[in-house]
């Protein structure tokens, strides 16, 4: 979780430098490019990363080296296909030549990141995610340093796409030899195994693909229904949300391995792990909500400049949506572990239809703020549907997550205290006080202990 937070902060810091170096219109183009590339995960992932965890577990005499080699080759092919689709997309949508050229460079991220993500399954199955974390931090540090150098030299839209590509080169170069030591990797062309993985992943891949589109489509619709400036303002709001999103990956990636190992033989361990994951997400999401709901405007002004401060209201709406997304990711992880994810495609299709329909109505009237509200409404529907699916697995009840109610109560109290303090002290101090209030309520309300984050006992303090 620490490494994911560091990576999110480094990526966020790089975005601040880019936003301050480009004007709002150019930053909107930059945001659009990486939004399009984000949608390419529909092609490059297809959900088989989650399915592949089972194939990498040392069970039933499985040849994990053969499986890993075939999986790596398949994902590499998918990365190249994703790159081609991204270029065709910006050409067919009629974007300016500058956007097409920058996409051609930035799209190399897709080619490199896809096999790199395939290697993560090796580490995930061996419970060695620390290596992935260290490689990710190293890559993001290099990306931030290069971004800072380009910004100091007065960089352009095209130049600012290069650091992301360089970061993926570093990450892949660091991970590959370590993964090879864990599981010998060789290029394996096994069409039968590829077909088996893809068939098993079809329901999940369709759902994840639709989810990716509905998370990203708002920025693309803004570029067509509004202006690149609106995309830039909305992009700043989404960069804050990226800080929150780290929690979903940090918790659910290692959690999936634990859940798969526990199901169905040890349901008690399954429930315990899922419950602690929910409490962790409640704490992490609550801290983010306190800071970004209570102090979005001054924080945006400080980091990005007064020209972006008007995006604060959209940030507040999106942070609520993102906190709901954290729990949607957790529920989906549980559904995958118990092999009940086949209805996920229908759920995300519903979310996509609602989001697109709401955007057509709200964007012309309320611009990027309308897009934010459309995202929140869609996420409420998606999370509710996923919870209903999970409740239909009788062996899992009850989860015992009643303690989670402490989180929204703590957020409400902390935000109120922070805003009151903001009237008397500088906003930074008020924000620190608000987070401290949230932490205190979470601790004394039992949320931290339910998450497995126990403070030092009296005995240990006395021994110290």
Buried (B, 14 or more C-beta within 10 A) or exposed (E): BEBBBBBBBBBBBBBBBBBBBBEBBBBBBBBBBBBBBBBBBBBBBBBBBBBBBBBBBEEEEEEBBBBBBBBBBBBBBBBBBBBBBBBEBBEEBEBEEBBBBBBBBBBBBBBBBBBBBBBBBBBBBBEBBEBBBBBBBBBBBBBBBBBBEBBEEEBBBBBBBBBBBBBBBBBBBBBBEBBBEBBEBEEBEBEEBBEBBBEBBBBBBBBBBBBBBBBBBBBBBBBEBBBBBBBBBBBBBBBBBBBBBBBBBBBBBBBBBBBBBBBEEEBEBBBBBBBBBBBBBBBBBBBBBBBBBBBBBBBBBBBBBEBBBBBBBBBBBBBBBBBBBBBBBBBBBBBBBBBBBBBBBBBBBBBBBBBBEBBEEBBEEBBBBBBBBBBBBBBBBBBEBBEEBBEEBEEBEEBEBEBBEBBBBBBBBBBEBBBEBBEEEEBEEBBBBBBBBBBEBBBEBEBBBBBEBEEEEEEEEEEE
